[in-house]
Every structure is written in structure tokens, then in C-alpha cells.
Amino acid sequence: MAALSLSCNRPDMTPLQADTYRQFGRHGTGLTLKGALTSRTFRPVVTMRLCQAVHHRGGAARVLLPACKLLHKFATHLAGMDFPWSTRIGPGLALTHGWSLVVNGGADIGANVTLFHGVTLGRRDRIGADGARHTSYPVIEDEVWIGPHATIVGGVRIGRGSRIGAGALVTEDVPPHSVVTGNPAQVVKSGCTPDVFNRVPLGANEE
């Protein structure tokens, strides 16, 4: 399985710049500010990256984290989504429409991923014979497209370049470059071409 690209491999593009590129087809500080001010779905991406940057910087910068978290909470509220700032997300995230999006903070999301409205990336709890609780979260590899109201729960891995159809319920691993639809989801096509608008090049180590 391909590893997740959780940092941008291009030396000239940060994760937020990559997100901006997905939004506008180019990147720049002015475009990022424009998106943060005018786009209901792009604003939570910006505040997420801001929270993560402050958190990772540490030191005196940490005093700004509560304010950044509050800003992110406000942005997600306006967008009508549950989108934790601490979620591991690679560069080049695109949120389309956004309403009712639910992402569990334990999910891992790769680069150049597209999430439509109503998507749920949720945890799954299993109670073992000994009564112990076992919790797992989805892993979404690079260049995955997840359609409206699709639900992916538990410790499943969605392979690189796959497309998850609208309304699909995914509880099993999906091979790379597959199209899946239905409830329960089934692979209906293999060897598909990834659906990534404004794709961000991730460097020489791309597969």
C-alpha cells in the first residue's frame, strides 16, 4: 500500500499553499486570504492549518492556540461541518459544498483528497470477548475522491486514486484506483483514473 503524503514534498509549496492551489488553480497569499474571507468551505481549511502550525511550533506560540481553536470552531460552525483541527491531513485538501461533513479526528487523510458534502469518516468500536473496547479509524490515501453522503467507518484503508460513489457505505478496504458504490459498498470498476481537479504535484517520489 502507498504511504500517506502527510507533508508537502514540493519545496516551494506548503500544505496551505497546496490547499489554495486546489481551490483556485494557483496559490498566493492574496488568494489564501481571499478564500479565508469569502469561501465558507475553504475557511475551515485555513483555520485548521493555522491551528496545526501554532501547535507544532510550540514554545511561546502556544499561547495563541486557544484563540486559533476558537476561530476554527467558528469557521466550521458557519460551514455546517464537524471538522477537527487536529486531523492528520495531507496537502491539497478540497472540500466541496461542505454541509454536514463529519470527520473524526482519528482519521488519516492523504494528499489531493476531495470530500463532498455529507461525507462521514467515522470511528468504529468493537467490544471484544473480554469486554475490552477496540477503536479504529479510516485511512484515506492520496488522490481519493469521496462523493456526497458517502460513509466510511472503522479501520479501513481507501487505496490511492479511488472514487467512492455518492451514498456508499464502506466498511472494508478498497484497493487502489477502484470505483465503489452501494450499501454495502462494492467495487464496480478497477484501474480507474483519479478524479482530482487542480491537482497539486507532490514531487519526484510520486508513484
C-alpha positions as CSV (number, residue, x, y, z in Angstrom):
1,M,0.0,0.0,0.0
2,A,1.2,3.5,-0.8
3,A,2.1,5.6,2.2
4,L,0.2,8.8,3.0
5,S,1.7,12.0,1.9
6,L,1.1,14.0,5.1
7,S,3.6,16.7,4.3
8,C,4.1,18.5,1.0
9,N,7.1,17.2,-0.9
10,R,7.4,20.3,-3.1
11,P,10.0,22.6,-1.6
12,D,8.1,25.7,-3.0
13,M,4.7,24.8,-1.6
14,T,3.4,24.5,2.0
15,P,0.3,22.4,2.8
16,L,-1.8,25.6,3.0
17,Q,-0.5,26.8,-0.4
18,A,-1.3,23.4,-1.8
19,D,-4.9,23.7,-0.4
20,T,-5.1,27.1,-2.0
21,Y,-3.9,25.7,-5.3
22,R,-6.7,23.1,-5.2
23,Q,-9.2,25.9,-4.6
24,F,-8.1,28.4,-7.2
25,G,-5.7,26.5,-9.6
26,R,-2.8,28.7,-8.4
27,H,-1.5,29.8,-5.0
28,G,-0.5,33.0,-3.3
29,T,-1.0,34.9,0.0
30,G,-3.7,37.1,-1.6
31,L,-5.7,34.1,-2.8
32,T,-5.4,32.4,0.5
33,L,-6.8,35.5,2.3
34,K,-9.5,35.9,-0.3
35,G,-10.6,32.3,0.3
36,A,-10.5,32.6,4.0
37,L,-12.7,35.7,3.9
38,T,-15.2,34.7,1.1
39,S,-15.3,30.9,0.9
40,R,-17.4,29.1,3.5
41,T,-15.8,25.7,2.7
42,F,-12.2,27.0,2.3
43,R,-12.2,29.0,5.5
44,P,-12.2,25.9,7.8
45,V,-9.2,24.5,5.9
46,V,-7.3,27.7,6.5
47,T,-8.1,27.7,10.2
48,M,-7.2,24.1,10.5
49,R,-3.8,24.7,9.0
50,L,-3.4,27.7,11.3
51,C,-4.1,25.6,14.4
52,Q,-1.7,22.9,13.3
53,A,1.0,25.4,12.6
54,V,0.7,27.0,16.0
55,H,0.5,23.6,17.7
56,H,3.6,22.3,16.0
57,R,5.6,25.5,16.6
58,G,5.3,25.1,20.3
59,G,7.0,27.5,22.8
60,A,5.6,30.9,23.2
61,A,3.4,30.5,20.1
62,R,1.3,28.0,22.0
63,V,-0.4,30.9,23.8
64,L,-2.2,31.6,20.5
65,L,-3.6,28.1,20.2
66,P,-6.9,28.7,22.2
67,A,-7.7,31.7,20.0
68,C,-6.9,29.7,16.9
69,K,-9.1,26.8,18.1
70,L,-12.0,29.3,18.7
71,L,-11.5,30.7,15.2
72,H,-11.6,27.2,13.8
73,K,-14.7,26.3,15.7
74,F,-16.5,29.5,14.4
75,A,-15.4,28.7,10.8
76,T,-16.7,25.1,11.0
77,H,-19.9,26.2,12.6
78,L,-20.5,28.7,9.7
79,A,-19.7,25.9,7.2
80,G,-22.1,23.4,8.9
81,M,-19.4,20.7,9.4
82,D,-17.7,18.7,12.1
83,F,-14.0,19.0,11.1
84,P,-11.5,18.7,14.0
85,W,-8.3,20.8,13.6
86,S,-6.1,18.0,14.8
87,T,-7.0,15.6,12.0
88,R,-3.9,14.4,10.0
89,I,-4.4,15.7,6.5
90,G,-2.0,15.9,3.6
91,P,-1.6,18.9,1.3
92,G,-4.1,19.8,-1.3
93,L,-7.4,19.2,0.5
94,A,-10.6,20.2,-1.3
95,L,-13.9,20.4,0.4
96,T,-16.9,20.7,-2.0
97,H,-20.1,22.2,-0.6
98,G,-19.2,21.0,2.9
99,W,-22.6,20.9,4.5
100,S,-23.0,18.0,7.0
101,L,-19.4,16.9,6.6
102,V,-18.3,14.8,9.6
103,V,-14.6,13.9,10.0
104,N,-13.4,12.1,13.1
105,G,-10.2,13.5,14.5
106,G,-8.6,10.0,14.4
107,A,-8.9,9.6,10.6
108,D,-5.8,9.9,8.4
109,I,-6.3,11.7,5.1
110,G,-3.7,11.9,2.4
111,A,-2.8,14.5,-0.3
112,N,-5.0,15.8,-3.1
113,V,-8.2,14.3,-1.5
114,T,-11.6,15.6,-2.3
115,L,-14.5,15.4,0.2
116,F,-18.1,16.3,-0.8
117,H,-21.0,17.4,1.4
118,G,-22.4,14.8,3.8
119,V,-19.3,12.6,3.9
120,T,-18.7,10.8,7.2
121,L,-15.3,9.5,8.1
122,G,-16.0,7.8,11.4
123,R,-14.6,5.6,14.1
124,R,-15.8,2.0,14.8
125,D,-15.8,0.5,18.2
126,R,-15.8,-3.3,18.7
127,I,-16.2,-4.9,22.1
128,G,-14.0,-8.0,22.5
129,A,-14.9,-11.2,24.3
130,D,-13.0,-9.9,27.3
131,G,-15.1,-6.8,27.3
132,A,-12.3,-4.5,26.1
133,R,-13.2,-1.8,23.6
134,H,-11.2,-1.7,20.3
135,T,-11.4,1.5,18.3
136,S,-10.3,2.1,14.7
137,Y,-10.4,4.9,12.2
138,P,-10.3,5.2,8.4
139,V,-7.2,5.8,6.4
140,I,-7.7,7.7,3.1
141,E,-4.7,7.6,0.7
142,D,-3.7,10.2,-1.8
143,E,-6.0,11.4,-4.6
144,V,-9.1,9.8,-3.3
145,W,-12.5,11.3,-4.3
146,I,-15.4,10.8,-1.9
147,G,-18.8,11.6,-3.2
148,P,-21.8,13.2,-1.4
149,H,-23.2,11.4,1.7
150,A,-20.7,8.5,1.5
151,T,-19.9,6.9,4.8
152,I,-16.5,5.3,5.7
153,V,-16.2,3.8,9.1
154,G,-13.6,1.9,11.1
155,G,-10.1,0.8,10.4
156,V,-10.5,0.6,6.6
157,R,-8.0,1.9,4.0
158,I,-9.1,3.6,0.9
159,G,-6.5,3.0,-1.8
160,R,-4.8,5.7,-3.7
161,G,-6.8,7.2,-6.6
162,S,-10.0,5.5,-5.7
163,R,-13.5,7.0,-6.1
164,I,-16.2,6.5,-3.5
165,G,-19.7,6.9,-5.0
166,A,-22.5,9.0,-3.5
167,G,-24.2,7.3,-0.6
168,A,-21.8,4.4,-0.4
169,L,-21.3,2.7,2.9
170,V,-17.7,1.5,3.1
171,T,-16.7,-0.9,5.9
172,E,-14.0,-2.9,4.1
173,D,-10.6,-1.9,2.5
174,V,-10.8,-0.5,-1.1
175,P,-7.9,-1.4,-3.5
176,P,-6.1,1.5,-5.2
177,H,-7.7,3.0,-8.3
178,S,-11.1,1.5,-7.7
179,V,-14.6,2.8,-8.1
180,V,-17.0,1.6,-5.3
181,T,-20.7,2.2,-4.9
182,G,-23.7,0.9,-2.9
183,N,-24.7,-0.1,0.6
184,P,-22.7,-2.1,1.4
185,A,-20.1,-0.8,-1.0
186,Q,-18.8,-3.0,-3.7
187,V,-16.0,-2.4,-6.3
188,V,-17.7,-1.8,-9.7
189,K,-14.6,-0.7,-11.6
190,S,-10.8,-1.3,-11.3
191,G,-7.9,0.7,-12.8
192,C,-9.8,4.0,-12.7
193,T,-8.2,7.3,-13.3
194,P,-8.1,9.6,-10.2
195,D,-10.6,12.4,-10.2
196,V,-8.5,15.4,-8.9
197,F,-9.2,18.9,-10.1
198,N,-6.4,21.4,-9.8
199,R,-4.0,18.5,-8.8
200,V,-1.0,19.5,-6.8
201,P,2.2,17.9,-7.9
202,L,3.8,16.2,-4.9
203,G,7.4,15.8,-6.1
204,A,9.7,13.3,-7.6
205,N,8.7,10.5,-5.2
206,E,5.1,10.3,-6.7
207,E,4.1,6.8,-7.8
